[in-house]
Amino acid sequence: MLIFAWVIKVHQLSGQWTINNSNGANLYYGNDPWTPLYRTWYFGSHAKLGSEEIRQFPEYESIVRQVMTLPETKRGPEFQHRAVAYVLHRPDMFLLRTLNRVRCFWGFDIFTAANLRGSGGEGRRWFLPVFVLDAACYLAVAGYAFFWIAAAPGALWRRWETWALVGTIVLYALPYWVTMSHPTYHFPVVAPLALLGVMAQQMVRSSGVEARWRGWTALAVLALIQVEWMFFLTKS
């Protein structure tokens, strides 16, 4: 009801039946010729108009300035048109970035620690312990869930609750997987992921059927994702 009321208000203000005008821009930020292959969030959070970083990409800056001269209601569709044209021109790059976005999405959290580091003064002293705590808390939950979901018998996937939770996670994550991804964005799906892990572990206990090798394999994949994320984190 809240969302529908907002859509009506947007229609009153601009004549559009939409929630926001950011989707087209986000799609372009994550799918243009200059988007980094892994750091697909770069143009969404860095290299803004007026920044020093955007000067490294003169062609990109020129396009963004050109689009920003359009009426606000036309900017999103124009960005979307350019993004779709590029994806159709280079579907291989879109697929590569998407695979990278999916992995990056499951990296460990740094949001709180990064804000402390940027705050200066006393906050910077807390950066390292909070950074470690951020990572440890997330990996404890994600590792538990990944292990038991992978180790659980096939009966887990015959329950409607499983598909409801998985569907919720995928529907939430999908916009990030095709635009720009960052571990910060996974926060809302940690709770349903943990619930899936609990369901999987309970099913293993009740059935006595498990494949721990699959669980350890899933943990290894999760660990490799963290190594990759840490590598690009140190580069940025």
QUIVEN-V333571 format. One record per backbone hydrogen bond with DSSP energy under -1.0 kcal/mol. CO is the residue of the C=O (numbers start at 0). NH is the residue of the N-H. If there is no record, write none. Layout:
co->CO nh->NH
co->CO nh->NH
This chain:
co->0 nh->4
co->1 nh->5
co->2 nh->6
co->3 nh->7
co->4 nh->8
co->5 nh->9
co->6 nh->10
co->7 nh->11
co->8 nh->12
co->9 nh->13
co->10 nh->14
co->21 nh->25
co->22 nh->26
co->23 nh->27
co->24 nh->28
co->25 nh->29
co->31 nh->34
co->37 nh->39
co->38 nh->41
co->40 nh->44
co->41 nh->45
co->47 nh->50
co->52 nh->55
co->53 nh->56
co->56 nh->60
co->57 nh->61
co->58 nh->62
co->59 nh->63
co->60 nh->64
co->61 nh->65
co->62 nh->66
co->63 nh->67
co->66 nh->69
co->70 nh->73
co->73 nh->77
co->74 nh->78
co->75 nh->79
co->76 nh->80
co->77 nh->81
co->78 nh->82
co->79 nh->83
co->80 nh->84
co->81 nh->85
co->82 nh->86
co->83 nh->87
co->84 nh->88
co->85 nh->89
co->89 nh->93
co->90 nh->94
co->91 nh->95
co->92 nh->96
co->93 nh->97
co->94 nh->98
co->95 nh->99
co->96 nh->100
co->97 nh->101
co->98 nh->102
co->99 nh->103
co->100 nh->104
co->102 nh->105
co->103 nh->106
co->109 nh->113
co->110 nh->114
co->111 nh->115
co->112 nh->116
co->113 nh->117
co->119 nh->122
co->122 nh->125
co->123 nh->126
co->125 nh->129
co->126 nh->130
co->127 nh->131
co->128 nh->132
co->129 nh->133
co->130 nh->134
co->131 nh->135
co->132 nh->136
co->133 nh->137
co->134 nh->138
co->135 nh->139
co->136 nh->140
co->137 nh->141
co->138 nh->142
co->139 nh->143
co->140 nh->144
co->141 nh->145
co->142 nh->146
co->143 nh->147
co->144 nh->148
co->145 nh->149
co->146 nh->150
co->147 nh->151
co->150 nh->210
co->152 nh->155
co->153 nh->156
co->154 nh->157
co->155 nh->158
co->158 nh->162
co->159 nh->163
co->160 nh->164
co->161 nh->165
co->162 nh->166
co->163 nh->167
co->164 nh->168
co->165 nh->169
co->166 nh->170
co->167 nh->171
co->168 nh->172
co->169 nh->173
co->172 nh->176
co->173 nh->177
co->181 nh->184
co->182 nh->185
co->183 nh->186
co->185 nh->188
co->186 nh->189
co->188 nh->192
co->189 nh->193
co->190 nh->194
co->191 nh->195
co->192 nh->196
co->193 nh->197
co->194 nh->198
co->195 nh->199
co->196 nh->200
co->197 nh->201
co->198 nh->202
co->199 nh->203
co->200 nh->204
co->201 nh->205
co->202 nh->206
co->203 nh->207
co->210 nh->213
co->210 nh->214
co->211 nh->215
co->212 nh->216
co->213 nh->217
co->214 nh->218
co->215 nh->219
co->216 nh->220
co->217 nh->221
co->218 nh->222
co->219 nh->223
co->220 nh->224
co->221 nh->225
co->222 nh->226
co->223 nh->227
co->224 nh->228
co->225 nh->229
co->226 nh->230
co->227 nh->231
co->228 nh->232
co->229 nh->233
co->230 nh->234
co->231 nh->235
